[in-house]
Amino acid sequence: MNVNLTAATAAIGAVLGVLNFVQGFWQRRVRLKVVPKLTELRGNAFLSSSIDLLPDRFACIEVTNLSAFPVTIAEVGFSLDGEVGRSVIIQEPLNLLPKRLEPRESIDIRATKITGFPRKAKRAYATTQCKHTRYGDSVVLEKHRKMAT
């Protein structure tokens, strides 16, 4: 009886230790949701869509912090198909980035100087101050890639 109770307690302790390690690992990761969109100005409000192609609209990238801790976003833009370089969104006003995002907070970065996505846009990206880069895609960017080819 004592051996079975000891073995069961040891097995439960081992399983809980592994689960605690996995949970801690996931909580310490930088997790960002990056969604490219097209945006238009209607009156004093912005209308954004990650699904529909809006003609003659400007690119927008929504970045949401899914981490359990604050993250500072330093750069947002598009990776380009077939090239090593990136197309960085320079935000107006210029003091918007870097931006600290609390957990579950989001920000929309809009490229108001150009119309639509860059011609060779592959995926949207967001880079933190600590150089962690996360990528994202959406239906509207996929439609743009199909039209560009």
Salt bridges, closest charged atoms under 4 A:
GLU40 OE2 - ARG42 NH2 3.00
GLU40 OE1 - ARG57 NE 2.80
GLU62 OE1 - LYS37 NZ 3.05
GLU75 OE2 - ARG86 NH1 3.54
GLU83 OE2 - LYS120 NZ 3.27
GLU102 OE2 - ARG100 NE 2.98
ASP108 OD2 - ARG110 NH2 3.56
ASP137 OD2 - ARG145 NH2 2.83
GLU142 OE2 - LYS146 NZ 3.70
